[in-house]
């Protein structure tokens, strides 16, 4: 998706993070890569895989490509172990816990102004 956007002269960047909005049926929260596209003076989140809920993304890094925003860069003799992550949802000002859900709007990382997706 990044290559196609750039071929059309639309700025796009690679982003990595975790998918907090993933369905429990898919297993525990996992790392996820997605795309941010610059449209109408804002960066918008898109998930080309279609399996994640962009409202639930927690960003770790952003860059031109996967090398700029790698989850880990390992050198030498390293013994890995499973990461342990703890995530806690926090209620909004009204005390309501809002869970991530699919919506027909693109989510901007710059402002709370959604872009209506038509088509």
C-alpha atoms as an extended CHARMM CRD file, in Angstrom:
* protein
*
       119  EXT
         1         1  UNK       CA              0.0000000000        0.0000000000        0.0000000000  PROA      1               0.0000000000
         2         2  UNK       CA              2.8510000000        2.3760000000        0.7890000000  PROA      2               0.0000000000
         3         3  UNK       CA              4.4510000000        1.7570000000       -2.6130000000  PROA      3               0.0000000000
         4         4  UNK       CA              1.1410000000        2.2890000000       -4.4270000000  PROA      4               0.0000000000
         5         5  UNK       CA              0.4550000000        5.5390000000       -2.5730000000  PROA      5               0.0000000000
         6         6  UNK       CA              3.9400000000        6.8230000000       -3.2760000000  PROA      6               0.0000000000
         7         7  UNK       CA              3.6170000000        5.8610000000       -6.9540000000  PROA      7               0.0000000000
         8         8  UNK       CA              0.5300000000        8.1080000000       -7.0590000000  PROA      8               0.0000000000
         9         9  UNK       CA              2.5090000000       10.8970000000       -5.3490000000  PROA      9               0.0000000000
        10        10  UNK       CA              0.5760000000       10.4810000000       -2.0780000000  PROA      10              0.0000000000
        11        11  UNK       CA              2.8310000000       10.6090000000        1.0100000000  PROA      11              0.0000000000
        12        12  UNK       CA              2.6880000000        7.3780000000        3.0170000000  PROA      12              0.0000000000
        13        13  UNK       CA              4.6470000000        5.9950000000        5.9690000000  PROA      13              0.0000000000
        14        14  UNK       CA              5.1090000000        2.6850000000        7.7740000000  PROA      14              0.0000000000
        15        15  UNK       CA              3.9010000000        2.3730000000       11.3670000000  PROA      15              0.0000000000
        16        16  UNK       CA              4.2910000000       -0.3960000000       13.9410000000  PROA      16              0.0000000000
        17        17  UNK       CA              2.6170000000       -1.0450000000       17.2350000000  PROA      17              0.0000000000
        18        18  UNK       CA              0.2190000000       -3.4180000000       18.8790000000  PROA      18              0.0000000000
        19        19  UNK       CA             -3.3750000000       -4.1280000000       18.0040000000  PROA      19              0.0000000000
        20        20  UNK       CA             -5.2760000000       -3.5680000000       21.2520000000  PROA      20              0.0000000000
        21        21  UNK       CA             -8.5820000000       -3.9140000000       19.4010000000  PROA      21              0.0000000000
        22        22  UNK       CA             -7.9750000000       -7.4410000000       18.1160000000  PROA      22              0.0000000000
        23        23  UNK       CA            -10.6920000000       -9.9840000000       18.6730000000  PROA      23              0.0000000000
        24        24  UNK       CA             -9.9120000000      -12.3740000000       21.5480000000  PROA      24              0.0000000000
        25        25  UNK       CA            -10.8290000000      -15.1740000000       19.1120000000  PROA      25              0.0000000000
        26        26  UNK       CA             -7.6130000000      -14.3300000000       17.1990000000  PROA      26              0.0000000000
        27        27  UNK       CA             -5.4790000000      -14.8500000000       20.3050000000  PROA      27              0.0000000000
        28        28  UNK       CA             -3.6590000000      -12.4010000000       22.5590000000  PROA      28              0.0000000000
        29        29  UNK       CA             -2.7510000000       -8.8590000000       21.5250000000  PROA      29              0.0000000000
        30        30  UNK       CA              0.1090000000       -8.9700000000       19.0360000000  PROA      30              0.0000000000
        31        31  UNK       CA              2.4710000000       -6.7130000000       17.1190000000  PROA      31              0.0000000000
        32        32  UNK       CA              0.9560000000       -5.1630000000       14.0250000000  PROA      32              0.0000000000
        33        33  UNK       CA              2.2030000000       -3.0730000000       11.1120000000  PROA      33              0.0000000000
        34        34  UNK       CA             -0.0330000000       -0.5750000000        9.3660000000  PROA      34              0.0000000000
        35        35  UNK       CA              0.1240000000        2.4260000000        7.0290000000  PROA      35              0.0000000000
        36        36  UNK       CA             -0.3790000000        6.1430000000        7.5610000000  PROA      36              0.0000000000
        37        37  UNK       CA             -1.3340000000        8.2040000000        4.4980000000  PROA      37              0.0000000000
        38        38  UNK       CA             -1.2070000000       12.0100000000        4.2450000000  PROA      38              0.0000000000
        39        39  UNK       CA             -4.5330000000       13.2880000000        2.8820000000  PROA      39              0.0000000000
        40        40  UNK       CA             -6.0930000000       16.7250000000        3.2790000000  PROA      40              0.0000000000
        41        41  UNK       CA             -3.2810000000       18.0460000000        5.5200000000  PROA      41              0.0000000000
        42        42  UNK       CA             -3.6010000000       15.1470000000        8.0040000000  PROA      42              0.0000000000
        43        43  UNK       CA             -2.1110000000       11.6870000000        8.5000000000  PROA      43              0.0000000000
        44        44  UNK       CA             -4.7320000000        8.9190000000        8.4060000000  PROA      44              0.0000000000
        45        45  UNK       CA             -4.3940000000        5.3190000000        9.5830000000  PROA      45              0.0000000000
        46        46  UNK       CA             -5.1060000000        2.4350000000        7.1880000000  PROA      46              0.0000000000
        47        47  UNK       CA             -4.7110000000       -1.2870000000        7.7700000000  PROA      47              0.0000000000
        48        48  UNK       CA             -4.0970000000       -3.0650000000        4.4540000000  PROA      48              0.0000000000
        49        49  UNK       CA             -4.4640000000       -6.4630000000        6.1510000000  PROA      49              0.0000000000
        50        50  UNK       CA             -8.0590000000       -5.7140000000        7.1140000000  PROA      50              0.0000000000
        51        51  UNK       CA             -7.8170000000       -7.8670000000       10.2480000000  PROA      51              0.0000000000
        52        52  UNK       CA             -7.2570000000       -5.1450000000       12.8360000000  PROA      52              0.0000000000
        53        53  UNK       CA             -9.3060000000       -2.2930000000       14.2430000000  PROA      53              0.0000000000
        54        54  UNK       CA             -7.3380000000        0.9480000000       13.6940000000  PROA      54              0.0000000000
        55        55  UNK       CA             -8.9890000000        2.5740000000       16.7300000000  PROA      55              0.0000000000
        56        56  UNK       CA             -7.1700000000       -0.0250000000       18.8310000000  PROA      56              0.0000000000
        57        57  UNK       CA             -3.6310000000        0.5880000000       17.5230000000  PROA      57              0.0000000000
        58        58  UNK       CA             -0.9840000000        1.6170000000       20.0380000000  PROA      58              0.0000000000
        59        59  UNK       CA              1.9540000000        3.0040000000       18.0590000000  PROA      59              0.0000000000
        60        60  UNK       CA              5.5640000000        2.0480000000       18.7990000000  PROA      60              0.0000000000
        61        61  UNK       CA              7.2760000000        3.6170000000       15.8100000000  PROA      61              0.0000000000
        62        62  UNK       CA              6.8660000000        5.3580000000       12.4640000000  PROA      62              0.0000000000
        63        63  UNK       CA              9.2600000000        5.5130000000        9.5160000000  PROA      63              0.0000000000
        64        64  UNK       CA              9.7550000000        5.2420000000        5.7770000000  PROA      64              0.0000000000
        65        65  UNK       CA              9.7430000000        1.4350000000        5.8700000000  PROA      65              0.0000000000
        66        66  UNK       CA             10.0670000000       -1.5790000000        8.1890000000  PROA      66              0.0000000000
        67        67  UNK       CA             13.7880000000       -0.9390000000        8.7370000000  PROA      67              0.0000000000
        68        68  UNK       CA             13.0150000000        2.4880000000       10.2330000000  PROA      68              0.0000000000
        69        69  UNK       CA             10.4630000000        1.1740000000       12.7200000000  PROA      69              0.0000000000
        70        70  UNK       CA             11.5790000000       -2.3660000000       13.5590000000  PROA      70              0.0000000000
        71        71  UNK       CA             10.1990000000       -4.0670000000       16.6700000000  PROA      71              0.0000000000
        72        72  UNK       CA             13.6840000000       -5.3220000000       17.4610000000  PROA      72              0.0000000000
        73        73  UNK       CA             17.1550000000       -5.1840000000       15.9590000000  PROA      73              0.0000000000
        74        74  UNK       CA             19.3250000000       -8.0030000000       17.2620000000  PROA      74              0.0000000000
        75        75  UNK       CA             23.1010000000       -8.2430000000       17.0480000000  PROA      75              0.0000000000
        76        76  UNK       CA             25.3530000000      -10.9970000000       18.3640000000  PROA      76              0.0000000000
        77        77  UNK       CA             24.4560000000      -14.0290000000       20.4610000000  PROA      77              0.0000000000
        78        78  UNK       CA             21.0130000000      -13.2840000000       21.8470000000  PROA      78              0.0000000000
        79        79  UNK       CA             18.6080000000      -15.6250000000       23.5650000000  PROA      79              0.0000000000
        80        80  UNK       CA             15.0880000000      -14.4150000000       23.2100000000  PROA      80              0.0000000000
        81        81  UNK       CA             12.0950000000      -15.0060000000       25.4030000000  PROA      81              0.0000000000
        82        82  UNK       CA              8.4270000000      -14.2180000000       25.0240000000  PROA      82              0.0000000000
        83        83  UNK       CA              7.6970000000      -10.5600000000       25.7690000000  PROA      83              0.0000000000
        84        84  UNK       CA              5.4170000000       -9.7870000000       28.6680000000  PROA      84              0.0000000000
        85        85  UNK       CA              3.0810000000       -6.8720000000       28.0620000000  PROA      85              0.0000000000
        86        86  UNK       CA              0.3530000000       -5.5650000000       30.2840000000  PROA      86              0.0000000000
        87        87  UNK       CA             -2.3510000000       -3.3370000000       28.8260000000  PROA      87              0.0000000000
        88        88  UNK       CA             -5.1650000000       -1.7850000000       30.8030000000  PROA      88              0.0000000000
        89        89  UNK       CA             -8.1750000000        0.0020000000       29.3170000000  PROA      89              0.0000000000
        90        90  UNK       CA             -9.0390000000        3.2910000000       31.0190000000  PROA      90              0.0000000000
        91        91  UNK       CA            -12.5740000000        4.6770000000       31.1960000000  PROA      91              0.0000000000
        92        92  UNK       CA            -13.3180000000        8.0720000000       29.6190000000  PROA      92              0.0000000000
        93        93  UNK       CA            -14.3230000000       11.2060000000       31.5790000000  PROA      93              0.0000000000
        94        94  UNK       CA            -17.8900000000        9.8630000000       31.9210000000  PROA      94              0.0000000000
        95        95  UNK       CA            -16.6190000000        6.6290000000       33.4520000000  PROA      95              0.0000000000
        96        96  UNK       CA            -17.4890000000        4.6120000000       30.3420000000  PROA      96              0.0000000000
        97        97  UNK       CA            -15.0880000000        2.0770000000       28.8910000000  PROA      97              0.0000000000
        98        98  UNK       CA            -15.1420000000        2.4500000000       25.0980000000  PROA      98              0.0000000000
        99        99  UNK       CA            -13.9790000000       -0.6420000000       23.2450000000  PROA      99              0.0000000000
       100       100  UNK       CA            -12.4100000000       -0.4020000000       19.7630000000  PROA      100             0.0000000000
       101       101  UNK       CA            -14.8350000000       -1.0810000000       16.9320000000  PROA      101             0.0000000000
       102       102  UNK       CA            -14.8690000000       -0.9700000000       13.1430000000  PROA      102             0.0000000000
       103       103  UNK       CA            -16.2100000000        2.3000000000       11.7570000000  PROA      103             0.0000000000
       104       104  UNK       CA            -16.6740000000        3.5750000000        8.1530000000  PROA      104             0.0000000000
       105       105  UNK       CA            -14.3290000000        6.5020000000        8.8790000000  PROA      105             0.0000000000
       106       106  UNK       CA            -10.5810000000        6.8690000000        8.5710000000  PROA      106             0.0000000000
       107       107  UNK       CA             -8.9000000000        7.8230000000       11.8210000000  PROA      107             0.0000000000
       108       108  UNK       CA             -6.4860000000       10.7370000000       11.7700000000  PROA      108             0.0000000000
       109       109  UNK       CA             -3.4080000000       10.7310000000       13.9820000000  PROA      109             0.0000000000
       110       110  UNK       CA             -3.3360000000       14.5460000000       13.8350000000  PROA      110             0.0000000000
       111       111  UNK       CA             -6.8480000000       15.6540000000       14.7720000000  PROA      111             0.0000000000
       112       112  UNK       CA            -10.2290000000       14.2880000000       15.8180000000  PROA      112             0.0000000000
       113       113  UNK       CA            -11.6760000000       15.0290000000       12.3720000000  PROA      113             0.0000000000
       114       114  UNK       CA            -12.6440000000       11.8030000000       10.5670000000  PROA      114             0.0000000000
       115       115  UNK       CA            -12.4510000000       11.3240000000        6.8040000000  PROA      115             0.0000000000
       116       116  UNK       CA            -15.5720000000        9.6690000000        5.3880000000  PROA      116             0.0000000000
       117       117  UNK       CA            -14.6310000000        6.6510000000        3.2510000000  PROA      117             0.0000000000
       118       118  UNK       CA            -16.9630000000        6.3560000000        0.2670000000  PROA      118             0.0000000000
       119       119  UNK       CA            -17.1370000000        3.2850000000       -1.9050000000  PROA      119             0.0000000000
